[in-house]
């Protein structure tokens, strides 16, 4: 299990927000940093933590994203408004991968033509599919449009298997618990461990270091983990330094 660091950007600032709270009027914010994205990118580079992600939550975040990529070329993935027309701009600027949700899961359904277009634009080896989801009627469904809109696409073994030929990794935020710092969604971690044969990163709800161990155990040591609001570098109580020294994590 690897720790995958994150940089979430909203209105040009590094922030941590409560999942599913973001709309046109704003969001419930856990943390607003006085430091730029490059500061965090340089930290992750220093600590040898590749494979993290920069997520652009709406417009106005491009400059900060490019500054992070310049600080840690090849070490970060980029998501938020990615499509075949702009994807290579981020790859050329230093992103290892681009992350896509809404372009592929459009109008409540998966659009296979769009998925194929993304694969053609950047190659399978540079594409991450964001399967961030919410729970309804005993099923996890992919959600889009800032986690507000349910699609008809369930996060399950057969659907994940169908997508694996198109992408290099999955990123999955448990949107119902994201940012709440009240514990992980253990059931979702189990589903991912049983369903995925390519790398997958889980995010959402970590409250303390015991949750890191739970992800390691429930994820059969194969599910990578990202943590935002709960980390002390984002105003939380979990020591970033202690986290990256945990025996469950592989730092490479």
N, C-alpha and C positions, 0 to 999 in steps of 0.2 A: 504494500500500500504506500502510495506517495502522497505527500501534501502538495496540493496545487494552489498557489497563492492567487489572490484576486485584486483587481482594481476596478471598482464600480464608479462610473462617471455620470453625473447628472448636472445639467446646466454649467458644464465646464469645471466642476469641482469633484474631488474624490469624496464619495459619500457611502454610507450604509443605510439602506432603507428597509422597511418592513415589507416582505413579499406580498404582492397583490394590492398594495395600497397606492401604487403610482397611477395617476391619471392626469388629465390636462391641467388640473388645478394644483398639482404638486404631489407630495407623498409624505407618509409618516417617516421621519428621518431619525435614525438612531445616532448618526455621527456625520459631521461635516469636517473634513480635514483642512488645516491651514497649509498643508504641503501639497505640491503638485504630483501628478501621476509619475513623473520621472523619478521622484524621490523614492517611491515604493518600488519601481522597476529596478533601480540601482541596488536597493536593499535585497531584492530577490536574486539579482545577479550575484551579489557578494556572497549570499548564503547558498548558492548553487541550487536554486529551486526553479527549474524549467517547467514548462507546461502549464503555467498559470494563465489567467485570462483577463483581458480588459473588456468590460462590457459598457457600451455606450447606451445609456438610458435616455433616448431621445436625442434631438439635435443639439448642436453647440458644443460637442465633445471631441471633435476631430483633432483639434490642435493638441489637446492634452494626450490623446491617444498616440499621435505621431511622436510626441516627446517621449512617451514611455517606450515605444518601439525603438527609438534612437538610443535610449539608455540601455536597453536589453535586447539587442537584435537576435532573433532566433529563439528567444526565451519565452515569448508571450503569444497567446492566441487572441483574436479580436472578434467581438460579436456586437450586434446592434445595427440593424439597417443594412446588413450585407446582402448583396445581390451580384449576379454575374457581371454587371457593369462596373462595380467599384471594388470587387474582391481583390483583384490583382494589385490595386493601388496599395492595399495594406500588406499584401505579401511582399511586394517590391520594397516597402518601407521597413520590412524586418519581421513581420508576423510569421510565426511558424505555421499557423493554421488560421482559417476564418471559421466563425461559428454562425450557424444559420438556424432560424426558427420560422419566422413569419413568412419569409419568401417561399419556403417549401410547404408549410402548413397554412395555406391561404383559404379564406372563406370557410373555415371549419373543417376542411378536409385536406388530406395530403395531395399535393400536386406533383405527380411523378415527372411531368415534363420539366417543371422548375427544378426538381431534384437532379435530374439528368443534366440540366443546363449548368447547375452549380458544379457538379462533378466534372463536366467538360471544361468549365472555366478555370478551375484551380487544380484539378486532379483529386482522386480519392484520398491520396496521402496527405492532403492539406485541408481536408474538410472535416469539420466537427458538426454533428447534428445536435441541436439543443432539444432535448425531450422533456424540458421542465413541465411539471404536471401538477394537477390537483385531483383530489379524491372525490368521486361522486358515484352513488349507486354501486358501491363495492368495486369500482374500477378506477384506476389512475388514467386520466385523459391528458394528452398534451394540451397546454394552454398557450395562447398567443396574445398579442396586443397588450404587452406589459402585464401578462398573466391574468388578464381580465376575461378573456374569451375562451370558452371551452371548444376544443375541436371534437370530432368524432373518433379521433385516433387514440386507441388505448395503448398504454405502455405494458406490453406483455411479451411473452417469449416469441410468438410467431411474428408479431409486427417488428420486433427488434431484429430478428433474424433476417427479415426481408430488407431491412435498411443497411445491414452491415456491409453489403457489397458496394455501397455508395460512399462510405465515409471511413475515416481513420479512427475516430473516437466519438463518444457521446458525452454530453454534459447534461446533468439532470438536477435541476433545483426542485426541491420539495416545496412548492410555492405556498402550501398551507401553513408551513412552519418557518419559512425563510424569514430571518431577522427577528424572530420572537425570543430566541435564546432560551427555549423551554424544553429542549430535547429533540433528538433526531426522529425521523420517521423510519423506525426499524423495519416495518413491513416493506416499505419501498426499497430499502437497502437490500433486503432479502430477495425481492423480485429481480432487482438488477443483477445480483450475484448469480442467480439461477438462470438468467436469460441472456447475458451478454458474453460474447467470446472475444470482443475487442475492448480496448481500454475505455473505462467509463469513470467519470468524476461525479460524485454526489455532493450536493450542497444543501444546507438547510437545517436550522434549529439547534446546532451544537451549543451546549450551555457550559460545558466544562471538559476537562481532559478525559473523564470517564466515557464521554460520548465518542471520543476518538477510538478508544478501545472497542466500543460497541460496533462502530463501523468496520473496524478490523475483523471482528469476530463474525458479525452478521454478513459481512461482505466477503467472507472466506479469504481475507487478506488480498483480494483482487480488486476491490473497489477503492479508487483514489478519493481524496477528500479535499474540499475547499472550505474555509471558514472565514467569515467576514465580521459581523457585528460583535461576536464574542471575544475577538482578539484585542489585546491591550493596544496594539498599534491602530486600532479603530475605535478606541474608547471602551472596550470591553475588559473583562477580568482575566481571560486566559493569557498567560505569558507566551508571546510569540517565540521567545528564545527557548523556553521549556518545551513547547510543542515540537519544534524542529529537531529536538534532541531525543524524542520519544523512541523507544526501541521498536515500536510497531511500524515506524516509518522508514522508507528507503529514500535516502537523499542521494541523488545522482544527477 
